[in-house]
Amino acid sequence: MKKDVFRYNSCPAYRSMAILGSKWKPIIIYMLRERKARFGQLHAAIGTISKKVLTDMLKELETDGVLLREEFKELPPRVEYSLTEKGSTLVPIIVQLARWDNMHYESLTTTVS
């Protein structure tokens, strides 16, 4: 319900944050920027996310049309996640955030010490 308040708001920043408004979603998108990945691969690459939270974030990104979840009917069953066309348009924005962080990371670590 609370997310719907953001999703249907007239402000584009509110609507964008309804989709990206967690610390994990941009990281998941960044991890999928160049390839498909299975759940275990994403979990291992991110490392600090719980399996439950990763599952929830993947479901939300799929619902929002950012991710595609592809099931393969084989033994053992396999599922791969990839970015949709809509999700791919977020990659340059997230890469730019990563560049911004790289430019300012040293100044952040020297001021914290």
C-alpha positions in Angstrom: 0.0 0.0 0.0 2.7 2.5 1.0 4.6 1.7 -2.2 1.5 2.5 -4.2 1.5 6.0 -2.8 4.9 6.6 -4.3 4.2 4.7 -7.6 1.1 6.9 -8.4 2.6 10.2 -7.2 2.9 13.0 -9.7 6.6 13.5 -8.9 8.9 11.4 -11.1 11.5 11.1 -8.3 8.9 9.5 -6.1 7.9 7.1 -8.9 11.5 6.2 -9.6 12.3 5.6 -5.9 9.2 3.3 -5.7 11.1 1.0 -8.1 14.7 1.6 -6.9 14.1 2.6 -3.3 16.2 0.0 -1.5 19.9 -0.4 -1.1 19.8 -3.8 -2.8 17.9 -3.2 -6.0 20.6 -0.9 -7.7 23.2 -3.5 -6.7 21.2 -6.3 -8.3 20.8 -4.3 -11.5 24.5 -3.5 -11.5 25.3 -7.3 -11.1 23.0 -8.1 -14.1 24.2 -5.3 -16.3 26.3 -7.6 -18.6 24.9 -11.1 -18.1 22.2 -13.4 -16.9 22.7 -14.9 -13.5 21.1 -17.6 -11.3 19.9 -17.0 -7.8 23.0 -18.6 -6.2 25.4 -16.6 -8.4 23.7 -13.3 -7.4 23.7 -14.3 -3.7 27.4 -15.2 -3.9 28.3 -12.0 -5.8 26.5 -9.7 -3.4 27.5 -11.7 -0.4 25.9 -9.6 2.4 22.3 -10.0 1.4 20.1 -12.6 3.0 18.4 -15.2 0.8 15.0 -13.9 1.9 15.7 -10.3 1.1 17.3 -11.3 -2.3 14.2 -13.3 -3.1 11.9 -10.4 -2.2 14.0 -7.9 -4.2 14.0 -10.1 -7.3 10.2 -10.5 -7.1 9.7 -6.8 -6.8 12.0 -6.0 -9.7 10.2 -8.6 -11.8 6.8 -7.1 -10.8 8.1 -3.7 -11.8 9.2 -4.9 -15.2 12.9 -4.4 -14.5 13.9 -8.1 -14.4 13.0 -11.1 -16.4 12.8 -14.5 -14.6 13.3 -17.3 -17.0 12.5 -20.9 -15.8 14.0 -23.9 -17.6 12.1 -27.1 -17.4 15.0 -29.5 -16.8 16.4 -31.6 -14.0 17.4 -30.1 -11.7 15.2 -27.0 -12.4 17.1 -23.9 -13.3 16.0 -20.2 -13.1 18.0 -17.3 -14.7 17.5 -13.6 -14.1 18.3 -10.9 -16.7 17.4 -7.3 -17.2 14.5 -6.4 -19.4 14.7 -3.6 -21.9 13.3 -1.3 -19.2 15.9 -2.5 -16.7 18.7 -2.0 -19.2 17.9 1.7 -19.4 18.8 1.9 -15.7 22.4 0.6 -16.2 24.0 3.9 -17.4 22.5 5.7 -14.4 23.8 3.1 -11.9 27.2 2.9 -13.7 27.4 6.7 -13.3 26.7 6.4 -9.6 29.5 3.8 -9.3 31.8 6.3 -11.1 30.8 9.0 -8.8 31.6 6.8 -5.8 35.0 5.9 -7.3 35.8 9.6 -7.7 34.9 10.4 -4.1 35.7 7.2 -2.2 39.2 8.3 -1.1 37.9 11.6 0.3 35.2 9.7 2.2 37.7 7.3 3.8 40.1 10.0 4.8 37.5 12.2 6.5 36.0 9.2 8.5 39.4 8.2 10.0 
